Amino acid sequence: LGKLVPNDPPFAAVAPGAGPRHFAFHPRKRLVSIMTELNSTITAFGYDARRGALESLQTVSTLPEGFSGNTTTAEIFVHPSGKFLYGSNRGQDSIAIFAIDAATGKLAPIGHEPTQGKNPRGFNLDPTGTWLVAGNQDTDNLVVFRVDARTGKLRPTGQSVTVGTPVCIEFTRP
């Protein structure tokens, strides 16, 4: 049977006190992005599968420039195309949108889409990457956005449903 042993190095560092929360692997490249809850950032890493090691590429804020309110982050997903990355901001109540540079793996901010509710703890992209559903925990609603496959931007569809305290959005296949 297999045996777990500590890797060398046994961890990847983010800023002290950042509060790593969730991570997302790129669908085709050796990249992983880690969402940090307490300082509202994403750190992009190159991933060496042979050594099991992460190399930090960059850390970016999930917040709009100049935002100064109380906020934390929650969820992170890479678009199935591998071109875009999305992260939710609780308190600022938006989905942060980034382009992923195909050559370097670095993130470039595209914008922020308000989630039309409070405390977007969970969201997800459907398997085709056409739709993003945001769950606003404190306003008890799910909101559907259409994803622009060319730009990565989100457009509200006007579709919303009341659901008590949504915190996790999952898509299933029949």
C-alpha positions as CSV (number, residue, x, y, z in Angstrom):
1,L,0.0,0.0,0.0
2,G,1.0,3.6,-0.5
3,K,2.5,5.7,2.3
4,L,2.3,9.4,2.9
5,V,5.5,11.2,3.6
6,P,6.2,14.9,3.9
7,N,7.3,16.6,0.7
8,D,10.4,18.8,0.5
9,P,9.4,21.5,0.9
10,P,6.2,20.3,2.8
11,F,4.2,23.5,2.0
12,A,3.8,26.6,-0.1
13,A,3.9,29.9,1.7
14,V,1.5,32.8,1.3
15,A,1.7,36.1,3.2
16,P,1.6,35.7,7.0
17,G,-2.0,36.0,8.3
18,A,-3.5,35.8,4.7
19,G,-5.7,32.8,5.6
20,P,-5.6,30.4,2.7
21,R,-9.1,29.2,2.0
22,H,-9.6,27.4,-1.3
23,F,-7.5,26.6,-4.4
24,A,-8.2,25.9,-8.0
25,F,-6.0,23.9,-10.5
26,H,-5.8,25.1,-14.1
27,P,-7.5,22.5,-16.4
28,R,-4.5,22.1,-18.8
29,K,-1.5,23.9,-17.4
30,R,0.6,23.2,-14.4
31,L,-0.9,26.2,-12.5
32,V,-2.7,26.5,-9.2
33,S,-4.3,29.6,-7.6
34,I,-4.9,29.9,-3.9
35,M,-7.6,32.2,-2.5
36,T,-6.7,33.8,0.8
37,E,-9.7,34.7,2.9
38,L,-8.4,37.3,5.4
39,N,-6.4,39.6,3.1
40,S,-8.6,39.2,0.0
41,T,-5.9,38.1,-2.4
42,I,-5.1,35.3,-4.8
43,T,-1.6,33.8,-5.2
44,A,-0.9,32.2,-8.5
45,F,1.7,29.3,-8.4
46,G,3.4,27.2,-11.0
47,Y,3.0,23.5,-10.1
48,D,5.8,21.0,-10.5
49,A,4.0,17.6,-10.5
50,R,7.2,15.6,-10.4
51,R,8.5,17.3,-7.3
52,G,5.1,18.1,-5.8
53,A,6.2,21.7,-5.4
54,L,4.6,25.1,-5.9
55,E,6.5,28.2,-7.0
56,S,4.9,31.5,-6.4
57,L,4.3,33.6,-9.5
58,Q,2.4,36.6,-8.1
59,T,-0.2,37.7,-5.6
60,V,-3.1,40.0,-6.6
61,S,-5.9,41.7,-4.8
62,T,-9.5,40.6,-5.4
63,L,-10.8,44.0,-4.5
64,P,-11.4,47.0,-6.8
65,E,-8.7,49.7,-6.4
66,G,-9.6,52.1,-3.6
67,F,-12.0,49.8,-1.8
68,S,-11.6,50.2,2.0
69,G,-14.6,48.4,3.6
70,N,-14.6,45.2,5.6
71,T,-14.4,42.1,3.3
72,T,-13.2,38.6,3.1
73,T,-13.0,36.1,0.2
74,A,-14.7,32.8,-0.2
75,E,-14.7,30.7,-3.5
76,I,-12.3,30.4,-6.5
77,F,-12.7,28.7,-9.9
78,V,-10.9,28.6,-13.1
79,H,-13.0,28.8,-16.3
80,P,-13.1,25.4,-18.2
81,S,-11.3,27.2,-21.1
82,G,-8.4,28.0,-18.8
83,K,-8.5,31.6,-19.9
84,F,-10.2,33.2,-16.8
85,L,-10.2,32.9,-13.0
86,Y,-13.1,34.0,-10.8
87,G,-13.2,34.7,-7.0
88,S,-15.9,35.9,-4.7
89,N,-15.6,38.9,-2.3
90,R,-17.8,38.8,0.8
91,G,-18.5,42.4,2.1
92,Q,-17.6,44.0,-1.2
93,D,-20.2,41.5,-2.7
94,S,-18.8,40.9,-6.1
95,I,-17.1,38.3,-8.3
96,A,-13.6,39.4,-9.1
97,I,-12.6,38.4,-12.7
98,F,-9.0,37.8,-14.0
99,A,-7.5,36.8,-17.2
100,I,-4.8,34.1,-17.0
101,D,-1.8,34.7,-19.2
102,A,-1.3,31.6,-21.3
103,A,2.5,32.0,-21.4
104,T,3.3,33.0,-17.8
105,G,0.3,31.9,-15.7
106,K,0.1,35.4,-14.2
107,L,-3.3,37.0,-13.5
108,A,-4.5,40.3,-15.0
109,P,-7.6,42.0,-13.5
110,I,-10.6,42.3,-15.8
111,G,-13.2,43.7,-13.4
112,H,-15.7,43.0,-10.7
113,E,-19.4,42.0,-11.1
114,P,-21.8,42.7,-8.3
115,T,-23.6,39.5,-7.1
116,Q,-26.9,41.3,-6.6
117,G,-27.0,40.2,-3.0
118,K,-25.0,40.1,0.3
119,N,-22.2,37.8,1.2
120,P,-21.5,35.7,-1.9
121,R,-20.0,32.8,0.0
122,G,-20.3,30.2,-2.9
123,F,-20.5,30.3,-6.6
124,N,-19.7,28.0,-9.5
125,L,-19.4,27.7,-13.2
126,D,-21.5,25.2,-15.1
127,P,-19.3,22.5,-16.9
128,T,-19.6,24.3,-20.2
129,G,-18.4,27.6,-18.8
130,T,-21.5,29.4,-20.2
131,W,-23.1,30.2,-16.8
132,L,-22.0,31.3,-13.4
133,V,-24.4,31.0,-10.5
134,A,-23.6,33.1,-7.4
135,G,-25.1,32.2,-4.0
136,N,-25.6,35.2,-1.7
137,Q,-25.7,33.7,1.8
138,D,-27.2,36.7,3.7
139,T,-29.9,37.6,1.1
140,D,-31.0,34.0,0.5
141,N,-30.7,34.2,-3.3
142,L,-29.0,32.5,-6.3
143,V,-28.2,34.8,-9.2
144,V,-27.4,33.5,-12.7
145,F,-24.8,35.3,-14.9
146,R,-23.9,34.6,-18.5
147,V,-20.1,34.3,-19.1
148,D,-18.7,36.0,-22.2
149,A,-16.4,33.3,-23.6
150,R,-14.2,35.9,-25.4
151,T,-13.7,38.4,-22.5
152,G,-14.5,36.5,-19.4
153,K,-16.9,39.2,-18.2
154,L,-20.2,38.4,-16.5
155,R,-23.6,39.6,-17.6
156,P,-26.6,39.3,-15.3
157,T,-29.4,37.3,-16.9
158,G,-32.2,38.6,-14.7
159,Q,-32.7,35.1,-13.4
160,S,-32.7,34.7,-9.6
161,V,-34.2,32.3,-7.2
162,T,-34.8,32.4,-3.4
163,V,-32.9,29.7,-1.6
164,G,-32.3,29.8,2.2
165,T,-28.7,30.6,3.1
166,P,-26.9,29.2,0.0
167,V,-23.2,28.5,0.7
168,C,-22.2,25.9,-1.9
169,I,-23.1,25.6,-5.6
170,E,-22.6,22.3,-7.4
171,F,-23.5,21.2,-10.9
172,T,-24.3,17.5,-11.5
173,R,-24.3,15.6,-14.7
174,P,-27.3,13.3,-15.4
